[in-house]
């Protein structure tokens, strides 16, 4: 019984961290699109600092797609879908729909 509770608390902590990082990632995307806010200055620099390593890592392996004069980056979509899949998987584990 103790190990089951320990496993649930570890999974809950991972679930919380992934959801928090997803919020940070959303904020990074939003503030990168708004020219009024600089993501590299004080109130937003921690958000940029947390989300940038994952973006740089994914852009290294997934370069932008060039469609004429338009450059399309699919890294944001891929990262957000990965977050959603992880969150759904952890929710299924926490609700005992999947046993590990």
N, C-alpha and C positions, 0 to 999 in steps of 0.2 A: 504494500500500500504506500509506503514511504517513497519508493522509487517512482511510482506512478504520479504522485503529487510533485515530486522533483522534476520529472519529465514534463509535466504540464506547466510548471512555473518557468522552466527553461524555454519551452516553446512559446509561452505567453510573452516572455521577455524579447525573444527574437521577433515575434509578431509586432510588438510595440515598436521596436527599433526600425523594422522595415517600413512600417506605416509612417513613422516620424521622418525617415529619410526620404520617403516618397513626397511628403509635404514640402520638405526642403528642396527637393528636385522641382516640384511644381513652382515654387516661389522663384527659383533660379530661372526657369523658363519664362515666367511672367515678367520678371524684372529685366531680363535681357531684351525683351521686346519693347519696353517702355524707355524712350530716350530721356525722360525727365530724371529717372533714377539711375545712378551709376552703381552697378553691382560690386564695384571694387572699393567703395568708400564705406565708412564705419558701420552704419546700421545693417548694411547688406553684405559686408565682406565675409562674415562667418558663413552665411548661406552659400555664397559663391565658393568659398574655400572648401566646404563640405561636398558640394555637388560636382565641382570641376574635375577631380581625379577620375570619377566614373565616366564622365563625358569624354575626357581625353583618352582614356583606355578604350572606350568603345569606338571612338572616331579613328583610332589607330588601326583597328581591325575592320571597320566598316567605313570606307571612304565615301565621300559625297558622290551622288549620281549627277552627272552633267547632262542636262537636257537643253541643248541649245544655249541660250544666255542664262538659263536658270540652273542653280546648284541646289540639289535636293538632298538634305541630310535626313536619314531615317533612324539615326541613333536615338533621338528623343522618343520616337514612337516605340522602338524596340525595348528601350529601358523601361518605359511606362508599362508596356505589356508584360514584361518580365516581373515587374513589381506586382502587378495584378495577379499573375499566375501564382507567385509565391504566397501572396496574401490569401488567395482562395485555398491553396493547399494547406496552409497553416490553420485556416478557419475550419477546414474539414477535419484536421487532426484534433483540434481543440474541441470540436463538437462530437468526437468519437465516431465520425463517419468513416474514417480511415484509421486502422490500428497499426502502430509501429512497434 
